[in-house]
Amino acid sequence: MTASPEARHMVRLEVREQVATLTLDCPEKRNAFDLVLRDQLAEAVRTVRRDRDIRAVVLTGAGGHFCAGGDLRNIGSLQIDSGQWRERLGNVHEWLRDLLTLDRPVVAAVDGAAAGAGFSLALAADFVIATPRAWFAMSFIKVGLVPDVGAFYTLPRVVGVQRARELMLSGRDVRADEALRLGIVSELHAPEALLPRAWAIARSFTGASPTAVSLIKRALADGMPSLAQALDAEANAQTVAAGTPAHREAVAAFLDKRPLPFSWPPAA
């Protein structure tokens, strides 16, 4: 982490009942990315990755917004060449890769703006839930840039290549109801219910098989393999999952008519 020891904490990491909540906390800038926030987020992701007691993650923003993207005042003041731009993105990609390949579920709770890099960051989660006042925008084209923070990888996987092309090239706002229709968002909740619902989803995974969760995430991260590759990966993964104590305990609970260790929490 390169931020100075005196730097304000713009990313809060809280762990409760094996769920880590990462909160972007710079509301005066709608939680926009600057170097300090970026480095603190990188450190928080590394901490989560190392802590095997953490079973799920909630990612959110303070002050009624998720993340408004890059801090344009900060970007505009920089005098950097193409090599330095590539180095900056390389630093981002280090922690982004850790987040995208995290073997535990990540729930993004989005209120207000999720624009530019903020939209991309939300897409790095396994589940995105939002409020009706949330909005999303691949706004990079408006300032002569291309989508980053992994959007070339994540967005087409969510909405398809044709829709991703339209969203990236138009840079238009996507309101919450459209985001729900497009599959960007899986649920909409009132602002006061958003974090409790995100936490309930994350908390449910403390009862899930960590091996099964990891295998599912790894298989889906590999993209669209051929039929033969998909069936082979399925057989390999199921062989591993079937040998875990979590599987045996779940089967025993079912046969004994006890509650199963994992169940999806119903929405209010």
C-alpha positions as a printed NumPy array, in Angstrom:
array([[  0.   ,   0.   ,   0.   ],
       [  1.555,   3.276,  -1.119],
       [ -0.648,   5.785,   0.698],
       [  1.016,   7.664,   3.551],
       [  0.307,   6.617,   7.153],
       [ -1.488,   9.925,   7.687],
       [ -3.883,   9.339,   4.778],
       [ -7.553,   9.391,   5.635],
       [ -9.24 ,   6.003,   5.675],
       [-11.366,   6.09 ,   2.525],
       [-12.054,   2.343,   2.575],
       [-13.542,   0.81 ,   5.709],
       [-13.161,  -2.913,   6.28 ],
       [-15.465,  -4.438,   8.887],
       [-15.826,  -8.152,   9.616],
       [-18.887,  -9.539,  11.39 ],
       [-19.973, -13.157,  11.588],
       [-17.501, -14.153,   8.86 ],
       [-18.775, -11.492,   6.436],
       [-16.432,  -8.684,   5.387],
       [-17.996,  -5.355,   4.431],
       [-15.837,  -3.061,   2.29 ],
       [-17.218,   0.476,   2.249],
       [-15.88 ,   3.168,  -0.061],
       [-16.026,   6.194,   2.22 ],
       [-15.36 ,   9.495,   0.493],
       [-18.917,  10.818,   0.132],
       [-17.898,  14.392,  -0.663],
       [-16.565,  13.045,  -4.002],
       [-19.279,  10.377,  -4.382],
       [-16.547,   7.837,  -3.55 ],
       [-14.629,   8.591,  -6.749],
       [-11.374,   6.749,  -7.328],
       [ -8.201,   8.595,  -6.503],
       [ -4.782,   7.168,  -5.675],
       [ -5.465,   6.942,  -1.932],
       [ -8.827,   5.227,  -2.261],
       [ -7.447,   2.877,  -4.903],
       [ -4.489,   1.839,  -2.751],
       [ -6.643,   1.374,   0.344],
       [ -9.079,  -0.757,  -1.634],
       [ -6.174,  -2.853,  -2.88 ],
       [ -4.994,  -3.429,   0.69 ],
       [ -8.523,  -4.314,   1.844],
       [ -8.92 ,  -6.872,  -0.956],
       [ -5.564,  -8.424,  -0.065],
       [ -6.607,  -8.626,   3.593],
       [ -9.848, -10.378,   2.684],
       [ -8.06 , -12.807,   0.389],
       [ -5.624, -13.798,   3.152],
       [ -8.253, -14.226,   5.875],
       [ -9.726, -17.707,   5.435],
       [-12.28 , -17.081,   8.204],
       [-14.057, -14.611,   5.904],
       [-16.678, -16.507,   3.932],
       [-18.313, -13.727,   1.907],
       [-17.896, -10.043,   1.073],
       [-20.227,  -7.049,   0.774],
       [-18.944,  -4.148,  -1.328],
       [-20.721,  -0.8  ,  -0.99 ],
       [-20.324,   2.971,  -0.858],
       [-21.086,   5.582,   1.804],
       [-23.211,   8.703,   1.523],
       [-25.871,   7.533,  -0.917],
       [-23.527,   6.633,  -3.785],
       [-21.551,   3.553,  -4.768],
       [-18.707,   5.067,  -6.806],
       [-18.727,   7.901,  -9.35 ],
       [-15.675,   6.555, -11.196],
       [-12.266,   8.133, -11.621],
       [-11.506,  11.446,  -9.929],
       [-11.273,  13.678, -13.004],
       [ -9.683,  16.553, -11.062],
       [ -6.923,  14.213,  -9.993],
       [ -6.569,  12.734, -13.485],
       [ -6.542,  16.177, -15.107],
       [ -3.686,  17.35 , -12.885],
       [ -1.441,  14.431, -13.809],
       [  1.287,  14.774, -16.397],
       [  2.062,  11.147, -17.191],
       [  3.135,   9.356, -20.35 ],
       [  1.745,   6.188, -21.886],
       [  4.158,   3.972, -19.98 ],
       [  3.031,   5.439, -16.68 ],
       [ -0.636,   4.971, -17.629],
       [  0.063,   1.321, -18.294],
       [  1.856,   0.998, -14.959],
       [ -1.091,   2.604, -13.138],
       [ -3.522,   0.154, -14.705],
       [ -1.161,  -2.713, -13.955],
       [ -1.372,  -1.763, -10.276],
       [ -5.168,  -1.75 , -10.483],
       [ -5.2  ,  -5.099, -12.249],
       [ -3.228,  -6.75 ,  -9.444],
       [ -5.981,  -6.258,  -6.849],
       [ -8.77 ,  -6.528,  -9.419],
       [ -7.545,  -9.986, -10.365],
       [ -7.613, -10.897,  -6.667],
       [-11.21 ,  -9.678,  -6.43 ],
       [-12.416, -11.362,  -9.624],
       [-10.816, -14.681,  -8.689],
       [-11.739, -14.552,  -4.999],
       [-13.011, -17.996,  -4.051],
       [-15.806, -16.523,  -1.917],
       [-19.003, -14.721,  -2.979],
       [-18.979, -10.946,  -3.384],
       [-22.202,  -8.926,  -3.151],
       [-22.195,  -5.342,  -4.469],
       [-24.806,  -3.107,  -2.834],
       [-25.306,  -0.115,  -5.145],
       [-27.078,   3.104,  -4.273],
       [-26.825,   6.27 ,  -6.351],
       [-24.013,   6.53 ,  -8.868],
       [-22.056,   3.592, -10.262],
       [-20.337,   5.362, -13.131],
       [-17.179,   4.661, -15.086],
       [-14.805,   2.663, -12.923],
       [-17.572,   2.464, -10.315],
       [-19.76 ,   0.537, -12.764],
       [-16.806,  -1.701, -13.576],
       [-16.144,  -2.311,  -9.876],
       [-19.762,  -3.356,  -9.294],
       [-19.479,  -5.826, -12.177],
       [-16.58 ,  -7.534, -10.391],
       [-19.087,  -8.839,  -7.808],
       [-20.988, -12.105,  -8.086],
       [-24.28 , -10.431,  -7.161],
       [-25.301,  -6.815,  -7.71 ],
       [-28.308,  -5.532,  -5.793],
       [-29.39 ,  -1.91 ,  -5.944],
       [-31.893,   0.732,  -4.921],
       [-34.448,   2.201,  -7.342],
       [-32.415,   5.441,  -7.381],
       [-29.196,   3.702,  -8.466],
       [-27.825,   4.374, -11.925],
       [-24.99 ,   2.933, -13.999],
       [-22.926,   4.377, -16.843],
       [-19.935,   3.255, -18.883],
       [-19.079,   6.935, -19.159],
       [-15.45 ,   6.608, -20.286],
       [-16.194,   7.566, -23.912],
       [-17.37 ,  10.995, -22.718],
       [-13.827,  11.884, -21.618],
       [-12.033,  10.168, -24.491],
       [-11.121,   6.997, -22.609],
       [-11.956,   3.309, -22.88 ],
       [-13.604,   1.214, -20.152],
       [-11.219,  -0.155, -17.557],
       [-11.245,  -1.963, -14.186],
       [-12.033,  -5.166, -16.061],
       [-15.157,  -4.023, -17.932],
       [-14.052,  -5.53 , -21.253],
       [-14.105,  -8.894, -19.469],
       [-17.124,  -8.53 , -17.187],
       [-19.782,  -6.497, -19.018],
       [-20.13 ,  -8.7  , -22.15 ],
       [-20.485, -11.728, -19.881],
       [-23.43 , -10.093, -18.142],
       [-25.329,  -8.41 , -20.997],
       [-23.827,  -9.942, -24.156],
       [-21.412,  -8.418, -26.662],
       [-23.982,  -6.396, -28.634],
       [-25.446,  -4.669, -25.567],
       [-21.99 ,  -4.156, -24.056],
       [-20.909,  -2.447, -27.278],
       [-23.918,  -0.124, -27.106],
       [-23.366,   0.763, -23.445],
       [-19.639,   1.379, -23.911],
       [-19.955,   3.425, -27.092],
       [-22.913,   5.525, -25.932],
       [-21.768,   6.108, -22.372],
       [-25.451,   6.576, -21.512],
       [-27.043,   6.279, -18.091],
       [-28.761,   3.025, -17.224],
       [-31.41 ,   3.459, -14.558],
       [-32.114,   0.823, -11.959],
       [-35.192,  -0.666, -13.627],
       [-33.337,  -1.119, -16.927],
       [-30.311,  -2.536, -15.098],
       [-32.659,  -5.115, -13.573],
       [-34.052,  -6.047, -17.007],
       [-30.563,  -6.348, -18.492],
       [-29.368,  -8.636, -15.691],
       [-26.807,  -6.153, -14.37 ],
       [-28.806,  -6.024, -11.143],
       [-30.488,  -9.059,  -9.615],
       [-32.695,  -7.33 ,  -7.016],
       [-33.975,  -3.845,  -6.168],
       [-34.542,  -2.745,  -2.573],
       [-35.389,   0.471,  -0.763],
       [-32.267,   2.361,   0.404],
       [-32.791,   1.442,   4.06 ],
       [-33.159,  -2.247,   3.153],
       [-30.195,  -2.459,   0.759],
       [-27.342,  -3.228,   3.161],
       [-29.367,  -5.582,   5.38 ],
       [-30.326,  -7.56 ,   2.263],
       [-26.734,  -7.603,   0.959],
       [-25.512,  -8.784,   4.346],
       [-28.207, -11.493,   4.527],
       [-27.15 , -12.845,   1.133],
       [-23.486, -12.815,   2.13 ],
       [-24.196, -14.308,   5.555],
       [-26.075, -17.236,   4.004],
       [-22.839, -18.432,   2.422],
       [-21.269, -19.105,   5.8  ],
       [-23.335, -22.302,   5.659],
       [-22.366, -23.196,   2.089],
       [-19.599, -25.579,   1.107],
       [-16.533, -23.377,   0.496],
       [-15.231, -26.015,  -1.912],
       [-18.427, -25.985,  -3.975],
       [-18.493, -22.174,  -4.038],
       [-14.866, -22.052,  -5.158],
       [-15.37 , -24.679,  -7.876],
       [-18.472, -22.943,  -9.262],
       [-16.739, -19.564,  -9.399],
       [-13.636, -21.043, -11.033],
       [-15.649, -22.888, -13.694],
       [-17.66 , -19.803, -14.631],
       [-14.579, -17.571, -14.696],
       [-13.127, -19.751, -17.449],
       [-15.697, -18.463, -19.918],
       [-17.516, -20.497, -22.553],
       [-15.534, -23.682, -23.162],
       [-16.421, -26.329, -25.712],
       [-18.97 , -28.972, -24.75 ],
       [-16.22 , -31.517, -24.15 ],
       [-14.266, -29.087, -21.956],
       [-17.376, -28.099, -19.996],
       [-18.361, -31.694, -19.296],
       [-14.819, -32.613, -18.313],
       [-14.597, -29.616, -15.937],
       [-17.986, -30.564, -14.475],
       [-16.876, -34.136, -13.808],
       [-13.616, -33.032, -12.215],
       [-15.32 , -30.442, -10.003],
       [-18.096, -32.775,  -8.89 ],
       [-15.549, -35.442,  -7.961],
       [-13.849, -32.982,  -5.638],
       [-17.091, -31.588,  -4.179],
       [-18.546, -35.035,  -3.502],
       [-15.614, -35.9  ,  -1.28 ],
       [-15.981, -32.937,   1.092],
       [-17.318, -33.013,   4.665],
       [-19.718, -30.209,   3.689],
       [-21.425, -32.489,   1.162],
       [-21.706, -35.359,   3.609],
       [-23.138, -33.089,   6.317],
       [-25.713, -31.596,   3.938],
       [-26.87 , -35.058,   2.826],
       [-27.119, -36.2  ,   6.444],
       [-29.15 , -33.11 ,   7.35 ],
       [-31.514, -33.755,   4.446],
       [-32.021, -37.404,   5.4  ],
       [-32.535, -36.471,   9.054],
       [-35.024, -33.76 ,   8.045],
       [-32.851, -31.089,   9.639],
       [-32.405, -27.609,   8.1  ],
       [-29.76 , -27.657,   5.38 ],
       [-26.549, -25.736,   6.167],
       [-27.085, -23.429,   3.183],
       [-30.281, -21.856,   1.883],
       [-30.841, -18.689,  -0.11 ],
       [-32.436, -16.031,   2.129],
       [-35.869, -15.016,   0.814],
       [-36.259, -11.344,   0.025],
       [-38.635,  -9.381,   2.201]])
